């Protein structure tokens, strides 16, 4: 197969699945990972995709972010595994923050049997997911509704958290994370809510599928030393492992 044909097929795959892994593509096309990385680099320059740690994600059109529904299917298997592992960290009777990320929605799908749990969230879809769980107390921040992200943000939501609420644990995700910049997001409104949740919690857990490692957003949420645990679906390389160890972050790979 010619390189141009292979890249065309890779473009079709990422358009359909929203994300790809280098190892899976190398196996599928029977070429080396280095060859696939070269293909992804060329496709990134063409604006087709954004390279991430170990793979790539579909580039959002016109510079905008994918919608909530679109993001929910990106790397869904990994998010399910991360959510299930994160649920194991939650004890009956605890109070937790869940942000409006799709990773937190996958976590919510795994805590329905917890007893005496209080869930505080700014996410409409998490409220709907847990609304029928009589054993879970739900608190919604309120605020201005972002219909694309199905989240409440703004000054009202931020003050609701900072002035009225605390939690045992905060679970969140974001657009990307790098060693130098830390966790970054797609909008300042979302970043402010996540900062507030982190500051109001005893423990902070970052739900980080491989698409986020090495990817950058514009507003910085916090440096990596502000989190306690990172749960991911890929084993970090030496640089990442050393940075997490230096920051005192526990890394869990599912």
N, C-alpha and C positions, 0 to 999 in steps of 0.2 A: 504494500500500500504506500502511495506517495504521501509525503509529509502534509501536503495541502489537503489531501483527502482525509487524513487522520485528524487534522485540526478542525475540518468541517464537521466530522462526526462528533468530536469532543464538544464543539459548539452546540450541536443538537442535544447531546446528553445533558449539558449543564443548563440549557434552556428548559428542558423537561424536568430535571431533578433539582434545579436551583443551586446545587453544589456538587463537587467532585473531589475524590481523593487521588493523589498521585499514584499510590500503590495499586489501587483498583484499576486505574486507567492503564498503567504499565502492564498489568496482568491481562487485561482485556485485549490490548493491541499487541501484546507480545514484544514489547520494547523495554528499554531500560528506564528507570525513574528519571534519569538525567534527560533523556529524550522528551519525556512528558513535561518536565519542568521547562524545557525550551519551548515546547508548544504553548504552554500556559503563559509564558512570558510574551510570546508574540500575540496571543489572543488578548492579553491584558493591554498591550500597546494599541490594539485595535478597539479597545473599549468594550469588549465582549464580557470580560470577567474581572474579578479582583482576586489576586493571589492571596492565599492565607497559609498558615502553618500546616504543611502536609497536603495542601490542595488548593481549591479556589471556590469562590461563590459567584453567582450571576451578578453582573453589574446592574445596579438600579438605573432605570431609564431617566434621562435628563437630570441626573445627579440626585434624584429623590430616593428616599428609602423605600424598601419593599413594604407592602401593607402587612398588617397583623396576620391575615390569613395566609399570605404568601410566605411569611417568615415561619409560620407554624409548621410548614412541611419541609423547610430546609433542615437537613440533618436530623430528621425526626427520630430516627432510631437511636442516635447518640443522646439526644435530649431526653428520650424516654429512660435510658439507662442512667443518665446523670440524675434525673428526677427521682428515680427509684432509690438510688444510693443516698441522695440527700434526705429522702423521707425517713431513712433508717436513723438519721441523726436527730430526729425530732421525737421528744418524749411526750407522753400523755400529760396534759395539763399545762403545756408551755404556751407562750405567746410568741408569734412569729410575724415578721414583715415579709410580704411577697410583693416584688415590684411588678411592673406591667410587661415584663419580657415573656416571650413564648416559653423560655426555659422554666420560668416560675409557674406557668400554666401546666407544664408537664409535671412539675412537682406537685401541684395542687391535685392532679389526677391520681396521685399516689398516696394521699394522706386522708382519704375519706373514711377510713376505719379508725383513725386516731380518736381518743376520747378526751374530752375536756380541753380541746385545743381552741385557742383564740387566734384568728388569722386577720391581720390588718393589711389592707391592700388598696392600691389606687387603680386596680385593673378591673374593668367591667366584666371581662370574660372569666376571671377567677371568681368573682362574686356569683356569676351565673353557674359556674362549675360546682361550687360548694353550697349553693343556696338550699338544697334539699337535705343537707347533712345536719340532722338534729343534734349531733354530738359536737359540732363545731360552731363556735361563736364567730360571727363575721362583723368586722368593722371596716367601713369604706371611708376613705379620706374625704371624698367629695372634691369639688374644685371645677375648673374649666375642663370640658370634655374634648379630648383629642380623638376625633372619630376615626382617623387613619390607624392610630395605635390602640384605640379603645381604652384610653387611660385618662385619669383625672390628674391635671397638673396645675401649676400656677401658685400664686402667693397663698391662696386659701388652703390648698392641699398641703403646702409646705408648712404653714403655721399650725395646721391641725396635727401634724406629726411632731414638730419641734416643741410645741407648747403643751401638748396634751397626752402624748403616747410614748410608751417604752416597750421593748420586747426582749425576750431571751435571745432570739436569733433573727438575723436578717439574711434572706436569700435573694440574690439578684443576678442579673446578667446585663450585658451591654453590647455595643457594637464591636469593640475590640480591646485588646490589651497588648502593650509592649513593655519590655523591661525598663526602657528609659522614661516613657510617659505614664505608665500605669494604665488604669482602666479609662476608656474614653467612650463617648456615646454619640448619637446622631443629632441630638438637640439639647440645648441648655435647660429647657423646662424639665425634660426627663432626668437629666443629670442632677438637677437640684433636688428632686424627690428622692433619688437614690442616695445622695449624700445625707439627706435628713434621716432616712431610714437607717443608714449605717451608723450615724452618730448617736441614734437613740437605742441602739442594740448592744447587748453584752458580747455577742459573737457575730461575725460577718462571714458568710459563705458565698463564694463566687461560683456560679454555675457556668462553666466555660467549655463549650464544645470546641473542637479543633478549628472551626472556621474563624474563631475570634482571636486565636493566638497569632500575634504579629500584625494584626489588622488595626488601623488607626481611625478614630473618629475625630471630631473637632473639639468639643468641650471635654476637658479632663474631669472625670468623676473623683478619682483619688489615686494616690500612688499605691503600689502593690503591698507596701507594709501596713496598709489600713485594713487588709483582709486577714482573716485567721485561717481560712481553709479554701482551697481551690479544688473543685471537682471537675475532671476533664475526661475525655474519651481517648486521649492519645498521650503516650509517655513523653514528657518534655525532654528536650535534649540537654546537654551539659550546661549550656549557658542559662537556660531557663531554670534548671534544677538548682544551680548555684545561686541564682538571683532569689529564688523562693526560699532557699535555705538561709541566705543572709537576711532576708526580710522576716524570717520566723513564720513563714506560711506553710501549713501542712498541705501536701499535695496528695489527692486521692485519684487514682486512675481506674476507670471502670471498663 
